[in-house]
Amino acid sequence: MATETCPSPKLHTRLRLWEFADRYLFEPADGLADLYLSVNRTNGAMSLVEELPQRGPSTNPKVQIVFGVIGVLKLAVGSYFLVITDRDCVGSHLGHAIFKVTGLKVLPCNKSSSASSDEQKKMEAEFSDLLYAAERTIGLYFSYDANLTVTSQRLHDLGAEFKSLPLWRQAEPRFLWNGYLLEPLIENKRTRMWRRGADPEGYAANFVESEQIMQSKGFTASYVQIRGSMPFLWEQIVDLTYKPSFDIVRVEEAPRVLERHFNDLQKKYGAVVAVDLVNTHGGEGRLYERYAKSIEPILSEDIRFVHFDFHRICGHIHFERLSQLYDQIEDYLKKHRYFLLGDKGEKLEQQTGTVRTNCVDCLDRTNVTQSMVGRKILESQLQRIGVLGANDTISNYPDFDAHYKVLWANHGDAISTQYSGTPALKGDFVRYGKRTTQGILNDLWNALARYYLNNFADGTKQDAMDLLQGHYVSSVSRDMAAPSKSNASVRLAFALVLGAFMLMMMSLKQARNDARHLLLSLLWAGLCIAITRYVKTNGRKFTNRPRFYLSRH
């Protein structure tokens, strides 16, 4: 059907960045342009200019190609522009290229910082370090042409007029990772252990919307499922133990927070079946009991709750027993269907509900479970359009089956690496359909890596994410709070323990000849034990804590 709307303006895919002494200038390098973006290096002020400045031996600006401006971060003594210096094409979405950010550059605009207090400049130096930590953040994807933040069904329902808007106006704010950084341009216009549960408004940590899209024989089909932390107030603060204890916060507020969360999900997705995969006993059991009790008042035909003790039923190798979970939700999946467009673009099916899956991290058990749900839905879609027979399954086609498993394994690894710093555990089952010795060994290594990252690296990473997304803002128009600092060093403690242990061993060797060395070895052993007990008792002081983190207590 013909429409009067204009297509959405195209974004430039390559920009020539000129670094003059007094300004940065962005020149489109993929075609002619009438205007160029000029940024003042003293105060970050932006303007559009019609021509490039004169260049000569005295100016000699540096120049390089960049692939986009992520946005602007405004701090107390200046602004910082973030630009993409490198990218990888990782695939396509409905014919549009999808890129991953592989290189970032920070352009400071703070030459007037001499007017700021020493304290402010010190804090800004710390914030600058976080910006460089953000450069190493993985999992930042973007497209110049496609809206990656909105599902296929919603994009279809919104129509041509909506699609004619600029991409930033089309975007779903929940999934626009640089939304805060874009604000100054428009106006010119959660890590693993440190983000758990939900906030008082019902927004869950580690919330991920996954859309599986299939095209075949002129048909386009999709299915959306979601994951997110258990939606009430709880914490799990790292303290050097392998599995820190869970702390349910403000128990009396749990039903209200959970109700807000599910009301929001219903507005966006329709009916919801909540699949909880945590253990029935122990610390996870307390979370399960709180979840089950808090959700009970709002259970209805459109909100269902299914608990499936993944570890008890499936153990570490029998993941085929997930069929027991599928039997419990099969009727729901068939009732709420999936999205399907015919070869003429007409809507044949509509998805009217989704599956919300969680474990503790919403990573490993959740990945395995979501891949099972996605497989069942895809089989239904392929049967619907005649690619598969009525009783046919994907597993009957080994090549396609293998590629499908890799797709979901890579999906799980990408989410896990961004959230925990390592690929997903249990990924060999998703990738190969069975547990393998190598996969179990990989899980052991990744578990140890997660322990290290959780305790000694993720605090800085969380600060970088919060700063980029505007969760902690220090600008000239807002009050500045000093970041908290740890007053202990795990490296020092480790060095003291190691030194005492070595002196103890040396004394023991000499004890044969001199009894006094036996007494010394006992003293050194006592020092080892005392330092170890102190570190264990005060574990939270020795971890890499986010400096902007505030406990919910």
C-alpha positions as CSV (number, residue, x, y, z in Angstrom):
1,M,0.0,0.0,0.0
2,A,1.4,3.4,-1.0
3,T,2.0,5.9,1.8
4,E,3.0,9.6,1.9
5,T,5.6,9.1,4.6
6,C,9.3,9.7,3.9
7,P,11.9,7.1,4.7
8,S,13.9,7.4,7.9
9,P,17.1,9.6,7.4
10,K,20.1,7.5,6.8
11,L,23.1,7.6,9.2
12,H,26.6,8.2,8.0
13,T,28.6,4.9,8.2
14,R,32.1,6.6,8.0
15,L,33.2,10.0,9.4
16,R,36.5,11.7,9.0
17,L,37.6,13.0,12.4
18,W,39.7,16.2,12.2
19,E,41.5,17.1,15.5
20,F,42.3,20.8,15.4
21,A,43.9,22.6,18.3
22,D,40.6,24.3,19.3
23,R,38.0,21.9,18.0
24,Y,37.1,18.4,16.7
25,L,35.3,18.3,13.4
26,F,33.3,15.4,12.0
27,E,33.2,15.2,8.2
28,P,31.0,12.5,6.5
29,A,33.3,10.3,4.5
30,D,30.7,8.2,2.7
31,G,29.3,11.0,0.5
32,L,28.9,14.7,0.0
33,A,27.5,16.7,2.9
34,D,26.4,20.3,3.3
35,L,27.1,20.6,7.0
36,Y,29.8,19.3,9.4
37,L,29.6,18.8,13.2
38,S,32.1,21.0,15.0
39,V,32.9,20.4,18.7
40,N,34.7,23.0,20.9
41,R,37.6,21.3,22.7
42,T,37.4,23.8,25.6
43,N,33.8,23.3,26.7
44,G,32.2,20.7,24.4
45,A,29.9,23.2,22.7
46,M,28.6,21.8,19.4
47,S,27.6,23.6,16.2
48,L,27.0,22.8,12.5
49,V,29.4,24.5,10.1
50,E,29.2,24.8,6.3
51,E,32.9,24.4,5.5
52,L,36.1,22.9,6.9
53,P,38.7,25.3,8.5
54,Q,41.7,26.3,6.5
55,R,44.5,23.8,6.9
56,G,48.2,24.6,6.6
57,P,51.6,23.9,8.1
58,S,50.7,25.8,11.3
59,T,47.5,23.9,12.0
60,N,48.5,20.4,10.9
61,P,45.4,18.6,12.4
62,K,45.4,14.9,13.1
63,V,42.8,13.0,11.0
64,Q,41.4,9.5,11.2
65,I,38.3,7.6,10.1
66,V,35.7,6.8,12.7
67,F,32.5,4.8,12.3
68,G,30.1,6.8,14.5
69,V,29.6,8.9,17.5
70,I,28.3,7.0,20.5
71,G,27.4,10.1,22.4
72,V,28.6,12.7,24.9
73,L,29.3,12.3,28.6
74,K,29.1,15.6,30.6
75,L,31.1,15.7,33.8
76,A,32.0,18.5,36.1
77,V,35.0,19.8,34.3
78,G,34.1,19.1,30.8
79,S,32.6,16.8,28.2
80,Y,33.8,13.6,26.7
81,F,32.9,12.5,23.2
82,L,32.9,8.7,22.6
83,V,33.5,7.6,19.0
84,I,33.8,4.2,17.4
85,T,37.2,3.6,15.9
86,D,36.7,0.0,14.9
87,R,33.8,-2.4,14.2
88,D,33.1,-5.9,13.0
89,C,30.2,-7.0,10.9
90,V,28.7,-9.9,12.8
91,G,25.6,-10.7,10.7
92,S,22.5,-9.1,9.3
93,H,18.9,-8.5,10.4
94,L,16.3,-8.6,7.6
95,G,19.0,-7.6,5.1
96,H,20.6,-4.9,7.2
97,A,24.2,-5.2,8.5
98,I,24.7,-5.6,12.2
99,F,28.0,-4.4,13.7
100,K,29.8,-5.0,17.0
101,V,31.9,-2.2,18.6
102,T,35.5,-3.4,18.8
103,G,37.3,-0.1,19.3
104,L,36.4,3.1,21.1
105,K,38.2,6.5,21.5
106,V,37.5,9.1,24.1
107,L,37.8,12.8,23.0
108,P,38.1,15.1,26.0
109,C,36.7,18.6,25.9
110,N,38.0,20.0,29.1
111,K,40.8,22.4,28.4
112,S,39.3,24.8,30.9
113,S,39.7,22.3,33.7
114,S,42.3,24.6,35.4
115,A,39.4,26.6,36.8
116,S,38.1,23.5,38.7
117,S,39.0,22.6,42.3
118,D,41.8,20.0,42.9
119,E,39.2,17.7,44.4
120,Q,37.0,17.9,41.3
121,K,39.9,17.3,39.0
122,K,40.9,14.3,41.1
123,M,37.4,12.8,40.8
124,E,37.3,13.6,37.1
125,A,40.6,11.7,36.7
126,E,39.0,8.7,38.3
127,F,35.9,9.0,36.0
128,S,38.3,9.2,33.1
129,D,39.8,5.8,34.1
130,L,36.2,4.4,34.1
131,L,35.7,5.7,30.5
132,Y,38.7,3.7,29.4
133,A,37.5,0.7,31.3
134,A,34.3,1.1,29.3
135,E,36.3,0.8,26.1
136,R,36.9,-2.8,27.0
137,T,33.3,-3.6,27.5
138,I,32.1,-6.2,25.0
139,G,28.7,-6.9,23.5
140,L,27.9,-3.4,22.2
141,Y,26.0,-3.9,18.9
142,F,24.5,-1.4,16.5
143,S,23.1,-0.9,13.0
144,Y,23.0,2.1,10.7
145,D,19.7,1.0,9.1
146,A,17.7,-1.3,11.4
147,N,16.0,-0.7,14.7
148,L,17.5,-3.5,16.9
149,T,15.6,-2.4,20.0
150,V,12.0,-3.2,18.8
151,T,10.6,-6.7,18.0
152,S,9.5,-7.6,14.5
153,Q,5.9,-7.8,15.6
154,R,5.8,-4.4,17.3
155,L,7.6,-2.8,14.4
156,H,5.0,-4.3,12.0
157,D,2.1,-3.1,14.1
158,L,3.4,0.5,14.5
159,G,3.3,0.9,10.7
160,A,5.1,3.0,8.0
161,E,4.7,6.4,9.7
162,F,6.7,5.1,12.8
163,K,9.4,3.6,10.6
164,S,9.9,7.0,8.9
165,L,11.1,8.5,12.2
166,P,14.8,8.8,12.9
167,L,16.2,5.7,14.5
168,W,16.8,7.4,17.8
169,R,13.1,8.3,18.0
170,Q,12.0,4.7,17.2
171,A,14.2,3.1,19.8
172,E,12.9,1.3,22.8
173,P,14.7,3.0,25.7
174,R,15.2,-0.2,27.7
175,F,17.5,-1.6,25.1
176,L,19.2,1.6,23.8
177,W,22.5,1.1,25.6
178,N,23.8,4.6,24.7
179,G,20.6,6.4,25.2
180,Y,21.9,8.6,28.0
181,L,25.0,9.5,26.0
182,L,22.8,10.5,23.0
183,E,20.9,13.1,25.0
184,P,23.3,16.1,24.4
185,L,23.3,15.3,20.7
186,I,19.6,15.0,20.5
187,E,19.1,18.2,22.5
188,N,21.4,19.9,20.0
189,K,18.5,18.1,19.2
190,R,23.5,-4.7,35.4
191,T,27.5,-7.0,36.1
192,R,26.8,-10.1,37.7
193,M,27.1,-9.8,41.5
194,W,26.5,-6.1,41.7
195,R,23.1,-6.1,39.9
196,R,20.6,-8.6,41.4
197,G,16.9,-8.7,41.8
198,A,14.8,-5.6,40.9
199,D,14.6,-2.0,41.9
200,P,11.7,-0.5,43.8
201,E,9.9,0.3,40.6
202,G,10.0,-3.3,39.4
203,Y,12.7,-3.1,36.8
204,A,14.7,-6.3,36.9
205,A,18.5,-6.7,36.8
206,N,20.0,-8.6,33.8
207,F,16.8,-8.2,31.8
208,V,17.3,-9.6,28.3
209,E,14.8,-9.8,25.5
210,S,15.7,-12.5,22.9
211,E,13.9,-12.5,19.5
212,Q,14.4,-15.6,17.3
213,I,13.7,-14.6,13.7
214,M,13.2,-17.1,10.8
215,Q,12.7,-16.4,7.1
216,S,11.8,-19.1,4.6
217,K,9.7,-19.4,1.4
218,G,8.8,-15.8,1.6
219,F,7.5,-16.1,5.2
220,T,9.0,-14.2,8.2
221,A,8.4,-15.6,11.7
222,S,9.7,-14.6,15.1
223,Y,9.3,-15.5,18.7
224,V,10.2,-13.3,21.7
225,Q,11.2,-14.7,25.1
226,I,12.7,-12.8,28.1
227,R,14.9,-13.4,31.1
228,G,15.5,-11.4,34.2
229,S,16.5,-11.6,37.8
230,M,13.8,-12.6,40.3
231,P,11.8,-9.4,40.5
232,F,11.9,-8.4,44.2
233,L,14.6,-6.7,46.3
234,W,17.5,-9.0,47.1
235,E,21.3,-8.9,47.1
236,Q,24.3,-11.2,46.8
237,I,27.4,-9.1,47.7
238,V,30.8,-10.7,47.0
239,D,32.9,-11.4,50.1
240,L,35.7,-13.7,48.7
241,T,33.6,-16.9,49.4
242,Y,32.9,-19.0,46.3
243,K,29.1,-18.5,46.6
244,P,28.1,-15.5,48.7
245,S,24.9,-15.7,50.7
246,F,21.7,-14.2,49.5
247,D,20.1,-11.4,51.3
248,I,16.4,-10.6,50.8
249,V,15.9,-6.9,51.4
250,R,12.7,-5.2,52.6
251,V,10.6,-8.4,52.4
252,E,7.4,-6.5,53.0
253,E,7.8,-4.7,49.7
254,A,8.3,-7.8,47.6
255,P,4.6,-8.3,46.5
256,R,4.3,-4.6,45.4
257,V,7.6,-4.6,43.5
258,L,6.8,-7.9,41.8
259,E,3.3,-6.7,40.8
260,R,4.7,-3.6,39.2
261,H,7.2,-5.8,37.2
262,F,4.6,-8.1,35.9
263,N,2.1,-5.3,35.1
264,D,4.9,-3.8,32.9
265,L,5.5,-7.1,31.2
266,Q,1.8,-7.6,30.4
267,K,1.7,-4.2,28.8
268,K,4.6,-5.0,26.6
269,Y,4.2,-8.8,25.9
270,G,0.7,-9.8,26.9
271,A,0.4,-13.0,29.0
272,V,3.4,-14.2,30.9
273,V,4.5,-17.6,32.2
274,A,7.3,-17.2,34.7
275,V,9.6,-20.2,34.8
276,D,11.8,-20.3,37.9
277,L,14.8,-22.7,37.7
278,V,16.5,-22.2,41.1
279,N,17.1,-24.9,43.7
280,T,14.3,-25.8,46.1
281,H,16.6,-25.9,49.1
282,G,19.4,-23.8,50.6
283,G,20.0,-20.1,49.9
284,E,18.3,-20.4,46.4
285,G,15.4,-22.1,48.1
286,R,14.8,-19.0,50.2
287,L,14.6,-16.9,47.0
288,Y,12.2,-19.4,45.4
289,E,9.9,-19.4,48.5
290,R,9.8,-15.6,48.4
291,Y,9.2,-15.5,44.7
292,A,6.4,-18.1,44.9
293,K,4.7,-16.4,47.9
294,S,5.0,-12.9,46.4
295,I,3.6,-13.8,43.0
296,E,0.6,-15.8,44.3
297,P,-1.8,-12.8,44.7
298,I,-1.5,-11.9,41.0
299,L,-1.6,-15.4,39.5
300,S,-4.3,-15.6,36.8
301,E,-5.0,-17.0,33.4
302,D,-2.6,-14.5,32.0
303,I,0.1,-14.8,34.6
304,R,1.4,-18.3,35.5
305,F,4.2,-19.4,37.7
306,V,6.1,-22.7,37.1
307,H,9.0,-23.8,39.4
308,F,11.4,-26.3,37.9
309,D,14.4,-27.3,40.1
310,F,16.9,-27.6,37.3
311,H,19.8,-29.0,39.3
312,R,17.7,-31.6,41.1
313,I,15.9,-32.9,38.0
314,C,18.6,-32.5,35.3
315,G,21.7,-32.7,37.4
316,H,24.9,-31.9,35.5
317,I,24.3,-34.2,32.5
318,H,20.6,-35.2,32.0
319,F,19.4,-32.0,30.3
320,E,17.0,-34.0,28.1
321,R,14.8,-34.1,31.2
322,L,13.8,-30.5,30.3
323,S,11.0,-32.2,28.4
324,Q,9.3,-32.4,31.8
325,L,9.3,-28.6,31.9
326,Y,8.0,-28.4,28.3
327,D,5.1,-30.7,29.2
328,Q,4.0,-28.1,31.9
329,I,4.1,-25.1,29.5
330,E,3.2,-26.7,26.1
331,D,-0.5,-25.7,26.3
332,Y,0.5,-22.1,27.1
333,L,3.0,-21.9,24.2
334,K,0.4,-23.2,21.8
335,K,-2.3,-20.8,23.0
336,H,-0.2,-17.7,22.7
337,R,1.5,-18.6,19.4
338,Y,4.2,-16.6,17.6
339,F,4.5,-13.8,15.1
340,L,4.2,-14.8,11.4
341,L,4.0,-12.7,8.2
342,G,3.0,-14.1,4.8
343,D,4.8,-13.7,1.6
344,K,2.7,-10.5,0.9
345,G,3.6,-9.0,4.2
346,E,0.2,-9.8,5.8
347,K,0.0,-10.9,9.4
348,L,-0.9,-14.6,9.7
349,E,-0.2,-15.2,13.4
350,Q,0.4,-12.9,16.4
351,Q,2.3,-13.7,19.6
352,T,0.1,-12.9,22.6
353,G,2.3,-14.0,25.4
354,T,5.9,-14.8,26.4
355,V,8.0,-17.0,28.6
356,R,10.0,-15.3,31.4
357,T,12.8,-17.5,32.5
358,N,15.2,-17.0,35.5
359,C,17.8,-18.9,37.5
360,V,20.1,-17.0,39.9
361,D,22.3,-15.3,37.3
362,C,19.8,-15.8,34.4
363,L,22.7,-17.3,32.5
364,D,23.6,-21.0,32.4
365,R,20.4,-22.8,33.3
366,T,18.4,-20.1,31.6
367,N,20.3,-20.4,28.3
368,V,19.7,-24.2,28.2
369,T,16.0,-23.7,28.9
370,Q,15.5,-20.9,26.4
371,S,17.2,-22.8,23.7
372,M,14.7,-25.7,24.3
373,V,11.7,-23.3,24.1
374,G,13.1,-21.7,21.0
375,R,13.6,-25.1,19.3
376,K,10.0,-26.1,20.0
377,I,8.6,-22.8,18.6
378,L,10.8,-23.0,15.5
379,E,9.5,-26.5,14.8
380,S,6.0,-25.2,15.1
381,Q,6.7,-22.4,12.7
382,L,8.4,-24.6,10.1
383,Q,5.5,-27.0,10.3
384,R,3.0,-24.2,9.8
385,I,4.6,-23.0,6.5
386,G,5.2,-26.5,5.2
387,V,9.0,-26.8,5.5
388,L,8.6,-29.6,8.1
389,G,6.0,-32.3,8.2
390,A,3.4,-32.4,10.9
391,N,5.5,-34.8,13.1
392,D,8.9,-33.7,11.8
393,T,11.6,-32.2,14.1
394,I,14.8,-30.2,13.5
395,S,16.9,-33.1,14.8
396,N,15.9,-35.1,11.7
397,Y,18.1,-32.7,9.7
398,P,21.7,-32.9,11.2
399,D,23.3,-30.0,9.3
400,F,20.5,-27.6,10.2
401,D,20.3,-28.9,13.7
402,A,24.0,-28.3,14.2
403,H,23.8,-24.8,12.9
404,Y,20.8,-24.1,15.1
405,K,22.6,-25.3,18.2
406,V,25.6,-23.1,17.5
407,L,23.3,-20.1,17.1
408,W,21.9,-20.6,20.6
409,A,25.3,-21.5,22.1
410,N,26.8,-18.3,20.7
411,H,23.8,-16.3,22.0
412,G,24.2,-17.7,25.5
413,D,28.0,-17.1,25.4
414,A,27.5,-13.4,24.3
415,I,25.1,-12.7,27.2
416,S,27.2,-14.5,29.7
417,T,30.5,-12.9,28.7
418,Q,28.9,-9.4,29.0
419,Y,27.4,-10.2,32.4
420,S,29.9,-12.5,34.1
421,G,33.1,-12.1,32.0
422,T,33.1,-15.7,30.8
423,P,31.2,-17.9,28.3
424,A,28.1,-19.7,29.5
425,L,28.4,-22.9,31.6
426,K,26.7,-26.0,30.3
427,G,27.3,-24.5,26.8
428,D,28.4,-27.9,25.4
429,F,24.9,-29.2,25.7
430,V,23.4,-26.3,23.8
431,R,26.2,-26.5,21.2
432,Y,26.4,-30.3,20.7
433,G,23.2,-31.6,22.3
434,K,25.1,-33.5,25.0
435,R,27.5,-33.0,27.9
436,T,31.2,-33.6,27.0
437,T,34.3,-34.1,29.1
438,Q,35.9,-31.0,27.5
439,G,32.7,-29.1,28.3
440,I,32.8,-30.0,32.0
441,L,36.5,-29.0,32.1
442,N,35.6,-25.7,30.4
443,D,32.9,-25.1,33.0
444,L,35.5,-25.7,35.8
445,W,37.9,-23.1,34.3
446,N,35.1,-20.6,33.6
447,A,33.8,-21.0,37.2
448,L,37.2,-20.2,38.6
449,A,37.5,-17.2,36.2
450,R,34.1,-15.9,37.3
451,Y,35.2,-16.1,41.0
452,Y,38.2,-14.0,40.2
453,L,36.3,-11.5,38.1
454,N,33.4,-11.2,40.6
455,N,35.7,-10.5,43.5
456,F,38.5,-8.5,41.9
457,A,37.4,-6.9,38.6
458,D,33.6,-6.4,38.3
459,G,33.3,-3.4,40.6
460,T,35.2,-1.2,38.2
461,K,33.3,-2.7,35.2
462,Q,30.0,-2.0,36.9
463,D,31.0,1.6,37.6
464,A,31.9,2.1,33.9
465,M,28.5,0.8,32.8
466,D,26.7,3.0,35.3
467,L,28.6,6.0,34.3
468,L,27.9,5.4,30.6
469,Q,24.2,4.8,31.1
470,G,23.7,7.8,33.4
471,H,23.0,5.9,36.6
472,Y,25.7,8.0,38.3
473,V,26.0,11.5,36.8
474,S,28.5,14.2,37.8
475,S,27.8,17.3,35.8
476,V,28.0,21.0,36.4
477,S,24.3,21.2,37.2
478,R,24.2,18.3,39.7
479,D,25.7,17.7,43.1
480,M,28.8,15.6,43.1
481,A,29.2,12.8,45.7
482,A,32.6,11.4,46.4
483,P,33.0,7.8,45.3
484,S,33.5,5.3,48.1
485,K,36.8,3.5,48.3
486,S,37.9,0.2,49.7
487,N,40.3,0.6,52.7
488,A,41.9,-2.8,52.3
489,S,44.1,-4.5,49.8
490,V,43.7,-8.2,49.1
491,R,47.1,-8.2,47.4
492,L,48.7,-7.0,50.6
493,A,46.9,-9.6,52.6
494,F,47.9,-12.3,50.2
495,A,51.5,-11.2,50.3
496,L,51.5,-11.3,54.1
497,V,50.0,-14.8,54.2
498,L,52.5,-16.0,51.6
499,G,55.4,-14.4,53.4
500,A,54.4,-15.9,56.7
501,F,54.0,-19.3,55.2
502,M,57.4,-19.2,53.6
503,L,59.0,-18.1,56.9
504,M,57.1,-20.9,58.6
505,M,58.5,-23.5,56.2
506,M,62.0,-22.1,56.6
507,S,61.7,-22.3,60.4
508,L,60.5,-25.9,60.2
509,K,63.5,-26.9,58.2
510,Q,65.7,-25.4,60.9
511,A,63.7,-27.0,63.7
512,R,65.7,-30.2,63.5
513,N,68.9,-28.4,64.7
514,D,67.4,-25.7,66.9
515,A,64.2,-26.1,68.9
516,R,63.7,-22.3,68.9
517,H,62.9,-22.6,65.2
518,L,60.0,-24.8,66.0
519,L,58.6,-22.1,68.2
520,L,59.1,-19.5,65.4
521,S,57.4,-21.8,62.9
522,L,54.4,-21.9,65.2
523,L,54.4,-18.1,65.5
524,W,54.5,-17.8,61.7
525,A,51.7,-20.4,61.3
526,G,49.6,-18.4,63.8
527,L,50.2,-15.3,61.8
528,C,49.1,-17.1,58.6
529,I,45.9,-18.3,60.3
530,A,45.2,-14.9,61.9
531,I,45.5,-13.0,58.6
532,T,43.5,-15.6,56.7
533,R,40.7,-15.4,59.3
534,Y,40.7,-11.6,59.2
535,V,40.4,-11.6,55.4
536,K,37.6,-14.2,55.6
537,T,35.7,-12.3,58.3
538,N,36.1,-9.0,56.4
539,G,35.8,-10.4,52.9
540,R,33.7,-7.5,51.5
541,K,36.5,-5.0,52.4
542,F,38.9,-6.9,50.1
543,T,36.8,-7.1,47.0
544,N,36.7,-4.7,44.0
545,R,33.5,-3.0,44.9
546,P,31.6,-0.5,42.7
547,R,32.4,2.9,44.0
548,F,28.9,4.2,43.1
549,Y,27.0,1.2,44.5
550,L,24.5,1.8,47.3
551,S,23.1,-1.1,49.3
552,R,19.3,-1.4,49.3
553,H,19.2,-1.6,53.1
